Amino acid sequence: MRNIDEIIAFNREFVKNRSYEEYLTDKFPEKRMVIVTCMDTRLTELLPKAMNLKNGDSKIIKNAGAIITSPFGNIMRSVLIALYELNAHEVYIIGHHECGMTGLDPNNVVAHMEARGVQDHVIHTLRHSGINLNRWLTGFDSVRESVENSVDIVRNHPLLPLSTPVHGLIIHPGTGELEVVIDGYRYLELHG
């Protein structure tokens, strides 16, 4: 059975049995927080459990590596919408050990693209049209530094409310142990 067929069959039973009722909430995060974290499959259930979060407690934004690369990109826009329109009051950037973005080689990614059918002329055209694929596809060397850099981008954003704590954490993808890299409250006390 194809994944989509399996999903739809399950979903029909899920709705018919009203299994959704235990997840009912509204669009506003109960704990008033927004989290930027990695899309790693090990974190799907582990991260909320390790933070004692239930459905409706926080806005969770996921991408490869929990990286915020641009102050005016999609991730930062989502953070600002959560803060201004959805009643979030603090930001958590949560990277993880053993992340696939650690040491990611953009040349390998491009080679995999070509192996799966992306034509060489497409790569050539992109590279000669001002798109730096190496920069765009590069990971990081240190998860700690990556979290610190993302926290810095958020904290220094000109549209961020000044009293917003921006925390940086690292989670272990096996145990769920959280390590505080930057305590946003402490930072505000020292620099606010």
CYANA upper distance limits for C-alpha pairs under 8 A (distance plus 0.5 A):
  1 MET  CA      5 ASP  CA      7.02
  1 MET  CA      6 GLU  CA      6.99
  2 ARG  CA      6 GLU  CA      6.81
  3 ASN  CA      7 ILE  CA      6.54
  4 ILE  CA      8 ILE  CA      6.65
  5 ASP  CA      9 ALA  CA      6.63
  6 GLU  CA     10 PHE  CA      6.66
  7 ILE  CA     11 ASN  CA      6.49
  8 ILE  CA     12 ARG  CA      6.68
  9 ALA  CA     13 GLU  CA      7.28
 10 PHE  CA     14 PHE  CA      6.62
 11 ASN  CA     15 VAL  CA      6.64
 12 ARG  CA     16 LYS  CA      6.51
 13 GLU  CA     17 ASN  CA      6.36
 14 PHE  CA     18 ARG  CA      6.66
 14 PHE  CA     19 SER  CA      5.75
 14 PHE  CA     20 TYR  CA      7.43
 15 VAL  CA     19 SER  CA      6.75
 15 VAL  CA     20 TYR  CA      7.17
 20 TYR  CA     24 LEU  CA      7.21
 23 TYR  CA     55 ASN  CA      6.50
 23 TYR  CA     56 GLY  CA      8.41
 24 LEU  CA     55 ASN  CA      8.39
 24 LEU  CA     56 GLY  CA      8.50
 25 THR  CA     55 ASN  CA      7.78
 25 THR  CA     56 GLY  CA      6.10
 26 ASP  CA     56 GLY  CA      7.31
 27 LYS  CA     56 GLY  CA      7.75
 27 LYS  CA     86 LEU  CA      7.59
 28 PHE  CA     32 ARG  CA      8.02
 28 PHE  CA     56 GLY  CA      7.69
 28 PHE  CA     58 SER  CA      8.41
 28 PHE  CA     86 LEU  CA      5.71
 28 PHE  CA     87 ASN  CA      6.76
 28 PHE  CA     88 ALA  CA      8.16
 29 PRO  CA     33 MET  CA      6.96
 29 PRO  CA     34 VAL  CA      8.48
 29 PRO  CA     56 GLY  CA      5.94
 29 PRO  CA     57 ASP  CA      5.24
 29 PRO  CA     58 SER  CA      5.00
 29 PRO  CA     59 LYS  CA      6.67
 29 PRO  CA     86 LEU  CA      7.62
 29 PRO  CA     87 ASN  CA      7.50
 29 PRO  CA     88 ALA  CA      6.97
 30 GLU  CA     56 GLY  CA      6.51
 30 GLU  CA     57 ASP  CA      4.89
 30 GLU  CA     58 SER  CA      7.02
 31 LYS  CA     57 ASP  CA      5.46
 31 LYS  CA     58 SER  CA      6.52
 31 LYS  CA     88 ALA  CA      8.23
 32 ARG  CA     57 ASP  CA      7.64
 32 ARG  CA     58 SER  CA      6.80
 32 ARG  CA     87 ASN  CA      6.52
 32 ARG  CA     88 ALA  CA      4.48
 32 ARG  CA     89 HIS  CA      5.84
 32 ARG  CA     90 GLU  CA      7.29
 33 MET  CA     57 ASP  CA      8.03
 33 MET  CA     58 SER  CA      5.59
 33 MET  CA     59 LYS  CA      6.95
 33 MET  CA     88 ALA  CA      5.24
 33 MET  CA     89 HIS  CA      6.24
 33 MET  CA     90 GLU  CA      5.46
 33 MET  CA     91 VAL  CA      6.38
 33 MET  CA     92 TYR  CA      7.93
 34 VAL  CA     58 SER  CA      6.10
 34 VAL  CA     59 LYS  CA      5.10
 34 VAL  CA     60 ILE  CA      6.42
 34 VAL  CA     61 ILE  CA      8.07
 34 VAL  CA     79 VAL  CA      7.18
 34 VAL  CA     82 ALA  CA      7.08
 34 VAL  CA     83 LEU  CA      8.22
 34 VAL  CA     88 ALA  CA      6.66
 34 VAL  CA     89 HIS  CA      8.31
 34 VAL  CA     90 GLU  CA      6.91
 34 VAL  CA     91 VAL  CA      5.51
 34 VAL  CA     92 TYR  CA      6.76
 35 ILE  CA     58 SER  CA      7.57
 35 ILE  CA     59 LYS  CA      6.57
 35 ILE  CA     60 ILE  CA      5.24
 35 ILE  CA     61 ILE  CA      6.50
 35 ILE  CA     91 VAL  CA      6.39
 35 ILE  CA     92 TYR  CA      5.14
 35 ILE  CA     93 ILE  CA      6.43
 35 ILE  CA     94 ILE  CA      7.62
 36 VAL  CA     60 ILE  CA      6.53
 36 VAL  CA     61 ILE  CA      5.27
 36 VAL  CA     62 LYS  CA      6.33
 36 VAL  CA     63 ASN  CA      8.33
 36 VAL  CA     66 ALA  CA      6.23
 36 VAL  CA     67 ILE  CA      8.48
 36 VAL  CA     75 ILE  CA      8.48
 36 VAL  CA     91 VAL  CA      8.26
 36 VAL  CA     92 TYR  CA      6.68
 36 VAL  CA     93 ILE  CA      5.38
 36 VAL  CA     94 ILE  CA      6.67
 37 THR  CA     60 ILE  CA      7.75
 37 THR  CA     61 ILE  CA      6.77
 37 THR  CA     62 LYS  CA      5.51
 37 THR  CA     63 ASN  CA      7.16
 37 THR  CA     65 GLY  CA      7.52
 37 THR  CA     66 ALA  CA      4.75
 37 THR  CA     67 ILE  CA      8.32
 37 THR  CA     93 ILE  CA      6.58
 37 THR  CA     94 ILE  CA      5.36
 37 THR  CA     95 GLY  CA      6.39
 38 CYS  CA     43 LEU  CA      8.11
 38 CYS  CA     62 LYS  CA      5.65
 38 CYS  CA     63 ASN  CA      5.66
 38 CYS  CA     64 ALA  CA      5.84
 38 CYS  CA     65 GLY  CA      5.22
 38 CYS  CA     66 ALA  CA      4.84
 38 CYS  CA     67 ILE  CA      8.35
 38 CYS  CA     94 ILE  CA      7.86
 38 CYS  CA     95 GLY  CA      6.80
 38 CYS  CA     96 HIS  CA      8.00
 39 MET  CA     43 LEU  CA      7.81
 39 MET  CA     44 THR  CA      8.10
 39 MET  CA     62 LYS  CA      5.56
 39 MET  CA     63 ASN  CA      5.62
 39 MET  CA     64 ALA  CA      6.10
 39 MET  CA     65 GLY  CA      7.65
 39 MET  CA     66 ALA  CA      8.09
 40 ASP  CA     44 THR  CA      7.70
 40 ASP  CA     64 ALA  CA      7.98
 40 ASP  CA     99 CYS  CA      8.11
 42 ARG  CA     46 LEU  CA      7.15
 42 ARG  CA    173 PRO  CA      6.43
 42 ARG  CA    174 GLY  CA      8.09
 43 LEU  CA     47 LEU  CA      5.53
 43 LEU  CA     48 PRO  CA      8.50
 43 LEU  CA    173 PRO  CA      6.92
 44 THR  CA     48 PRO  CA      8.16
 45 GLU  CA     49 LYS  CA      6.86
 46 LEU  CA     50 ALA  CA      6.39
 46 LEU  CA    173 PRO  CA      8.11
 46 LEU  CA    176 GLY  CA      6.78
 47 LEU  CA     51 MET  CA      6.73
 47 LEU  CA    171 ILE  CA      8.17
 47 LEU  CA    176 GLY  CA      7.11
 48 PRO  CA     52 ASN  CA      6.47
 48 PRO  CA     53 LEU  CA      5.29
 48 PRO  CA     54 LYS  CA      7.29
 49 LYS  CA     53 LEU  CA      6.46
 49 LYS  CA     54 LYS  CA      8.16
 50 ALA  CA    176 GLY  CA      5.91
 50 ALA  CA    177 GLU  CA      7.67
 50 ALA  CA    178 LEU  CA      8.27
 53 LEU  CA     57 ASP  CA      6.34
 53 LEU  CA     58 SER  CA      7.99
 58 SER  CA     88 ALA  CA      8.39
 59 LYS  CA     82 ALA  CA      7.63
 61 ILE  CA     75 ILE  CA      7.84
 61 ILE  CA     78 SER  CA      8.21
 62 LYS  CA     66 ALA  CA      6.95
 63 ASN  CA     67 ILE  CA      7.58
 64 ALA  CA    101 MET  CA      7.39
 65 GLY  CA     95 GLY  CA      6.99
 65 GLY  CA     96 HIS  CA      8.46
 65 GLY  CA     99 CYS  CA      7.15
 65 GLY  CA    100 GLY  CA      7.85
 65 GLY  CA    101 MET  CA      6.10
 65 GLY  CA    139 GLY  CA      8.17
 66 ALA  CA     93 ILE  CA      7.34
 66 ALA  CA     94 ILE  CA      7.02
 66 ALA  CA     95 GLY  CA      6.13
 66 ALA  CA    147 VAL  CA      8.16
 67 ILE  CA    146 SER  CA      7.31
 67 ILE  CA    147 VAL  CA      7.82
 67 ILE  CA    150 SER  CA      6.55
 68 ILE  CA     75 ILE  CA      6.96
 68 ILE  CA     76 MET  CA      7.48
 68 ILE  CA    149 ASN  CA      8.47
 68 ILE  CA    150 SER  CA      5.54
 68 ILE  CA    153 ILE  CA      7.67
 69 THR  CA     73 GLY  CA      8.03
 69 THR  CA    150 SER  CA      7.61
 69 THR  CA    153 ILE  CA      8.37
 70 SER  CA     76 MET  CA      7.85
 70 SER  CA    153 ILE  CA      8.12
 71 PRO  CA     76 MET  CA      6.43
 71 PRO  CA    153 ILE  CA      6.65
 71 PRO  CA    154 VAL  CA      7.63
 71 PRO  CA    157 HIS  CA      7.02
 72 PHE  CA     76 MET  CA      6.61
 72 PHE  CA     77 ARG  CA      7.06
 73 GLY  CA     77 ARG  CA      6.75
 74 ASN  CA     78 SER  CA      6.70
 75 ILE  CA     79 VAL  CA      6.87
 76 MET  CA     80 LEU  CA      6.74
 76 MET  CA    154 VAL  CA      7.73
 77 ARG  CA     81 ILE  CA      6.68
 78 SER  CA     82 ALA  CA      6.64
 79 VAL  CA     83 LEU  CA      6.81
 79 VAL  CA     91 VAL  CA      8.18
 80 LEU  CA     84 TYR  CA      6.50
 80 LEU  CA    159 LEU  CA      8.21
 80 LEU  CA    160 LEU  CA      7.53
 81 ILE  CA     85 GLU  CA      5.77
 81 ILE  CA     86 LEU  CA      7.19
 82 ALA  CA     86 LEU  CA      5.21
 82 ALA  CA     87 ASN  CA      6.95
 82 ALA  CA     88 ALA  CA      6.00
 83 LEU  CA     87 ASN  CA      6.07
 83 LEU  CA     88 ALA  CA      5.00
 83 LEU  CA     89 HIS  CA      6.37
 83 LEU  CA     90 GLU  CA      8.17
 84 TYR  CA     88 ALA  CA      7.84
 89 HIS  CA    164 THR  CA      6.64
 89 HIS  CA    165 PRO  CA      8.12
 90 GLU  CA    164 THR  CA      5.97
 90 GLU  CA    165 PRO  CA      5.60
 90 GLU  CA    166 VAL  CA      6.59
 90 GLU  CA    167 HIS  CA      8.37
 91 VAL  CA    164 THR  CA      7.86
 91 VAL  CA    165 PRO  CA      6.81
 91 VAL  CA    166 VAL  CA      5.20
 91 VAL  CA    167 HIS  CA      6.59
 92 TYR  CA    166 VAL  CA      6.40
 92 TYR  CA    167 HIS  CA      5.23
 92 TYR  CA    168 GLY  CA      6.37
 92 TYR  CA    169 LEU  CA      7.74
 93 ILE  CA    147 VAL  CA      6.88
 93 ILE  CA    150 SER  CA      7.61
 93 ILE  CA    151 VAL  CA      7.01
 93 ILE  CA    166 VAL  CA      8.05
 93 ILE  CA    167 HIS  CA      6.63
 93 ILE  CA    168 GLY  CA      5.34
 93 ILE  CA    169 LEU  CA      6.70
 94 ILE  CA    147 VAL  CA      7.43
 94 ILE  CA    168 GLY  CA      6.47
 94 ILE  CA    169 LEU  CA      5.21
 94 ILE  CA    170 ILE  CA      5.84
 94 ILE  CA    171 ILE  CA      7.31
 95 GLY  CA     99 CYS  CA      8.37
 95 GLY  CA    143 VAL  CA      6.84
 95 GLY  CA    144 ARG  CA      8.23
 95 GLY  CA    146 SER  CA      8.33
 95 GLY  CA    147 VAL  CA      6.64
 95 GLY  CA    169 LEU  CA      6.88
 95 GLY  CA    170 ILE  CA      5.26
 95 GLY  CA    171 ILE  CA      6.88
 96 HIS  CA    143 VAL  CA      7.29
 96 HIS  CA    170 ILE  CA      5.37
 96 HIS  CA    171 ILE  CA      5.17
 96 HIS  CA    172 HIS  CA      6.23
 96 HIS  CA    173 PRO  CA      6.92
 97 HIS  CA    143 VAL  CA      7.35
 97 HIS  CA    170 ILE  CA      7.42
 97 HIS  CA    171 ILE  CA      7.07
 97 HIS  CA    172 HIS  CA      5.97
 97 HIS  CA    173 PRO  CA      7.06
 98 GLU  CA    102 THR  CA      7.84
 98 GLU  CA    173 PRO  CA      7.99
 99 CYS  CA    143 VAL  CA      8.17
100 GLY  CA    104 LEU  CA      7.38
101 MET  CA    138 THR  CA      8.24
101 MET  CA    139 GLY  CA      5.02
101 MET  CA    140 PHE  CA      6.63
102 THR  CA    139 GLY  CA      6.16
102 THR  CA    140 PHE  CA      5.48
102 THR  CA    141 ASP  CA      5.80
102 THR  CA    142 SER  CA      7.13
102 THR  CA    143 VAL  CA      7.50
103 GLY  CA    138 THR  CA      8.44
103 GLY  CA    139 GLY  CA      6.34
103 GLY  CA    140 PHE  CA      6.12
103 GLY  CA    141 ASP  CA      5.76
104 LEU  CA    137 LEU  CA      8.30
104 LEU  CA    138 THR  CA      6.41
104 LEU  CA    139 GLY  CA      5.28
104 LEU  CA    140 PHE  CA      7.46
105 ASP  CA    109 VAL  CA      7.15
105 ASP  CA    137 LEU  CA      8.17
105 ASP  CA    138 THR  CA      6.75
105 ASP  CA    139 GLY  CA      7.74
106 PRO  CA    110 VAL  CA      6.74
106 PRO  CA    133 LEU  CA      7.76
106 PRO  CA    134 ASN  CA      5.70
106 PRO  CA    135 ARG  CA      8.27
106 PRO  CA    137 LEU  CA      5.54
106 PRO  CA    138 THR  CA      5.86
106 PRO  CA    139 GLY  CA      8.46
107 ASN  CA    111 ALA  CA      6.63
107 ASN  CA    134 ASN  CA      7.54
108 ASN  CA    112 HIS  CA      6.68
109 VAL  CA    113 MET  CA      6.76
109 VAL  CA    137 LEU  CA      7.90
110 VAL  CA    114 GLU  CA      6.76
110 VAL  CA    123 ILE  CA      8.48
111 ALA  CA    115 ALA  CA      6.63
112 HIS  CA    116 ARG  CA      6.71
113 MET  CA    117 GLY  CA      7.01
113 MET  CA    118 VAL  CA      5.99
114 GLU  CA    118 VAL  CA      5.10
114 GLU  CA    119 GLN  CA      6.62
114 GLU  CA    120 ASP  CA      7.19
118 VAL  CA    122 VAL  CA      7.43
118 VAL  CA    123 ILE  CA      8.15
119 GLN  CA    123 ILE  CA      7.38
120 ASP  CA    124 HIS  CA      6.67
121 HIS  CA    125 THR  CA      6.43
122 VAL  CA    126 LEU  CA      6.66
123 ILE  CA    127 ARG  CA      6.68
124 HIS  CA    128 HIS  CA      6.73
125 THR  CA    129 SER  CA      6.55
126 LEU  CA    130 GLY  CA      7.45
126 LEU  CA    131 ILE  CA      6.09
126 LEU  CA    132 ASN  CA      8.41
126 LEU  CA    133 LEU  CA      8.27
127 ARG  CA    131 ILE  CA      5.80
127 ARG  CA    132 ASN  CA      6.54
127 ARG  CA    133 LEU  CA      7.17
132 ASN  CA    136 TRP  CA      6.67
133 LEU  CA    137 LEU  CA      6.33
134 ASN  CA    138 THR  CA      6.39
140 PHE  CA    146 SER  CA      7.05
141 ASP  CA    145 GLU  CA      8.45
142 SER  CA    146 SER  CA      6.68
143 VAL  CA    147 VAL  CA      6.63
143 VAL  CA    170 ILE  CA      8.20
144 ARG  CA    148 GLU  CA      6.69
144 ARG  CA    170 ILE  CA      7.82
144 ARG  CA    181 VAL  CA      7.61
145 GLU  CA    149 ASN  CA      6.51
146 SER  CA    150 SER  CA      6.71
147 VAL  CA    151 VAL  CA      6.58
147 VAL  CA    168 GLY  CA      6.39
147 VAL  CA    169 LEU  CA      7.68
147 VAL  CA    170 ILE  CA      8.30
147 VAL  CA    181 VAL  CA      8.30
148 GLU  CA    152 ASP  CA      6.59
148 GLU  CA    168 GLY  CA      7.16
148 GLU  CA    181 VAL  CA      7.99
148 GLU  CA    182 ILE  CA      7.99
149 ASN  CA    153 ILE  CA      6.81
150 SER  CA    154 VAL  CA      6.85
151 VAL  CA    155 ARG  CA      6.37
151 VAL  CA    166 VAL  CA      6.85
151 VAL  CA    167 HIS  CA      7.44
151 VAL  CA    168 GLY  CA      6.76
152 ASP  CA    156 ASN  CA      6.45
153 ILE  CA    157 HIS  CA      6.61
154 VAL  CA    160 LEU  CA      7.80
154 VAL  CA    166 VAL  CA      7.79
155 ARG  CA    160 LEU  CA      7.52
155 ARG  CA    166 VAL  CA      6.77
156 ASN  CA    160 LEU  CA      7.96
160 LEU  CA    164 THR  CA      7.67
163 SER  CA    188 LEU  CA      7.80
163 SER  CA    192 GLY  CA      8.25
164 THR  CA    184 GLY  CA      8.47
165 PRO  CA    183 ASP  CA      8.43
165 PRO  CA    184 GLY  CA      4.81
165 PRO  CA    185 TYR  CA      5.93
165 PRO  CA    187 TYR  CA      8.27
165 PRO  CA    188 LEU  CA      7.25
166 VAL  CA    182 ILE  CA      8.38
166 VAL  CA    183 ASP  CA      7.91
166 VAL  CA    184 GLY  CA      5.05
166 VAL  CA    185 TYR  CA      8.20
167 HIS  CA    180 VAL  CA      8.29
167 HIS  CA    181 VAL  CA      8.14
167 HIS  CA    182 ILE  CA      5.80
167 HIS  CA    183 ASP  CA      5.61
167 HIS  CA    184 GLY  CA      4.97
167 HIS  CA    185 TYR  CA      8.33
168 GLY  CA    180 VAL  CA      6.74
168 GLY  CA    181 VAL  CA      5.63
168 GLY  CA    182 ILE  CA      5.16
168 GLY  CA    183 ASP  CA      7.23
168 GLY  CA    184 GLY  CA      8.09
169 LEU  CA    178 LEU  CA      7.03
169 LEU  CA    179 GLU  CA      5.99
169 LEU  CA    180 VAL  CA      5.07
169 LEU  CA    181 VAL  CA      5.62
169 LEU  CA    182 ILE  CA      7.29
170 ILE  CA    178 LEU  CA      6.22
170 ILE  CA    179 GLU  CA      5.64
170 ILE  CA    180 VAL  CA      7.14
170 ILE  CA    181 VAL  CA      7.51
171 ILE  CA    176 GLY  CA      6.21
171 ILE  CA    177 GLU  CA      6.05
171 ILE  CA    178 LEU  CA      5.02
171 ILE  CA    179 GLU  CA      6.82
172 HIS  CA    176 GLY  CA      5.50
172 HIS  CA    177 GLU  CA      5.80
172 HIS  CA    178 LEU  CA      7.14
182 ILE  CA    187 TYR  CA      8.08
183 ASP  CA    187 TYR  CA      6.75
184 GLY  CA    188 LEU  CA      6.74
185 TYR  CA    189 GLU  CA      6.79
186 ARG  CA    190 LEU  CA      6.80
187 TYR  CA    191 HIS  CA      6.40
187 TYR  CA    192 GLY  CA      7.97
188 LEU  CA    192 GLY  CA      5.03
